[in-house]
Amino acid sequence: MIATGIIEFLKKLQKNNNRDWFEENRTWYESSRKEFARFVEILIHEIRQVDEQIGMLQAKDCMFRIYRDVRFSKDKSPYKTNFGAYISRGGKKLNFAGYYFHIEPGEYFLSGGIYMPDGPVLKAIRNEIFHRIDEFKAILAAPDFQKYFGGKLWEIEKTKTVPRDFPKDFLDIELLKHKHYVMEKSLTEKQITSPNLLREAVKVYAAMVPFNHFLNNVIEDLVE
């Protein structure tokens, strides 16, 4: 479970997203981050039981900084109001499909797959789906994938036209229009703070394993 103290810290930060408040409450932030890191360490261990391909990781390999890069943003708030961890082969820095855990007041979710793959990776994934469409659709149709994700990918940010080099009359062309190959399971605050969180989260992540392996088989060929 995620301690209520972490949630309360993030709620306060949402209302006081400035450096003065943050520095006054830095001890609270550091204790919250350490507690979240302990949870992530356990989560890594449990995910490895269902997907050994993630390898040996530490929480620091997977957790994101709380400081925002505001150089190119209209929103100059200095801090993120969430804690997140991306658990994948090589941690958050490598471009492999993996498992993401996100806590933010009003937006708690588990997700997986690959977000914002670079051009060559995205093209290779689309090409693999095109040539192995029956296998890919079988992954989406699996009972647990249907149970947790409705058999669908995250529908945000798709191309409006048919991606280049693919036939317009391809029956499953919508599956090639995604810019991200991601699925997501939303949670409530009650679920996040429940003693059953870890067990239930691992069930959701286990349903993502065949999908991630499909993507990573493609990505492996590009990085070797």
N, C-alpha and C positions, 0 to 999 in steps of 0.2 A: 504493500500500500504506500501511497504518497502521504506524508505527514501533513496535517492541516496547517502547520506553521509555514511550510513552503508555499502553500496556496495563499495564505494570508499575506505573506511577503509580496507575492506577485500582485495581489489585489491592491495593496498599498502603493506599490511601484507604479501601477497603472494610473493612479490618481496623483502621484508625485514624481513624475518622470523628469527629474532635474538633478543636477550634480550635488547641490547642497543637501537635499534630502538623502540621496544615495550615500554620500560620505558620512552623514550622521547615523545611517543605518547599515554601514558596511559590515559590522559584525554579524548582524542578522542575515545579510546577503551571504557572507562567507559560510555561516553555519548551514544555511539553506542549500547552498551549492554542494557542500560536503555531504549533506544528507541525500541529496539527489544523486550524487556520484556513487554513494553506497548502493542505492537502488539500481543504478545502471550496471554496476559490477555484477550484481545478482542476475539482472536481466540478460547480460551478455552470456553468463554461464548457462542460463536456461535456454536461450536461443541456440547456443551451440549444441545442445542435446537434440535439436530437431534439424539443425543445419550446420554440420561440422565445417562447411566450406568457409565460414566467417573467420576461422582460425583463432589464434590467441590474441585477445584484445584487452585493453584496460579502458576504464571509463574516460580517461583523458584523451584517448584516441578517437572517441565518439561524440563527446560533448561539445556544444557550440559556446562561443563567448557570448556574454550578455551585452557587450558593447556594440552599438550599431555603427555601421559605416554610413555617415550622413553626407558624404561628399557630393553625391549625385541625387540626393533625395530632397523633396520639398519638406518632408517631415524631419525636423532637426532634433527630435527627441533623442537623447543620447543613449538610451538603454532599450534593449528588447524587454518585453514584458512576459517572456516565456522561458522555460527551460526545455531544451531539446537534445536528443541524442540520436545519432545515425549509426547503426551497427551494421557494418558490412566488411567484406574482405579488405583489409588495409585501413579500416576506419573511415572517418568522414572525408578524408582528403583524396581518396581514390575514386575513380568513376565507375564503381561497380554497383549493381542493384543490391539493396539491403533493406533494413528494417528501421523505421523511424518512430520515436516516441516523443510526444509533444504535450506539455502541460502549460496552459494559459487560461486564466479566468475567462470562462465563456467559450473556450475553444480547446477541448481536450480530445486528442485522437491518436490512433495507431495507424501508421501507413507503411507502405513498402513499395518496392520497385525502384525506378530511377527517375529522378527529377532533373530537368534541364540538361539532358545529355548533349554533348557537343555534336556538331554536324555529322562527322563521319560515324559516330556511334549511333546517332538517331537513324541515319540512312541504313546502316547495317541491320539494326533491329527491325526496321520496316521491311527490309529485303528478306530477312529470315522469316518473319510472320507471313509474308506473301508466299514464300515457297513451302512453308510448313503450316499452312493455315488450319488444317484439320487438327493437328497436334495442339496448336495454340488455342483454338476454340474449345478443345477438350479440357484444357487447363481452366479456362474461364467457366466451363460448365460443371466442374467438379463439385460435389455436394458441399464441401466446406467453403469453397470460393463463392458458391451461390448463397450459402448461409450468412456469411459475414459481409460480402460485398455486392450481393445481388447479381453476381456474375458479370459485373461491369467494371470498367476502368474509370478513373477520375475524368470527368467530361470537360473540365475547364481547359482552355487554350488548345484548340484544334485548328488545323489549317482549314480555310474556307474552300480551297480548291484541292484537286487531286495532287498529291505529292509528285514531284518530277520523276519520270522514268517508270511510272506505274500505269497500267491500263485503266481508263475511266470506267470500263464496264466490269471491273472486278467486283464480285458480289459483296465482299466484305471490306469494301474500300474505307468505310468509316473507321475500321481498326488501324488503318495506316495513316490517319489524319492527326493522331495524337502527337503533341509536342513533348509530352511527358508520359511515361508508361508507369502509372502509379495507381494504387488502389488505397482506399481509406475507410477506417471504421471509427465513427465518432463515439465518444464516451461522455457520460455525465460526471459532474463533480462527485456525486455519491459513489459511482463506480471507481473513480480515481482514488478515493480515500478508503475504499473497501479492502478488507484483509484478503479478498479473493482476486485482487487486481493482477498480481503476477501470474497466477494460474490461468486466468481468463486471457490475459495479454498473450501468453505463449500459445494458446489455442489459436488465436487470431493470426499470429505470426507463422504458425505451422501451416496454415492454409495458404500462405504466400510462397512457401518454399519452392514448389514446382515452377511457379511464375518467375521467381528470381533466378532459378537455375537455367531456365530457358534464355533469359536475357544475358546472364553471365557467360553462358557458352558462346554467345556472339561476341561479347566484349573481350573475352579471353583471346580470341583469335586476332583482335586488333592490337592488343598490348604485348603479345608475345614477340 
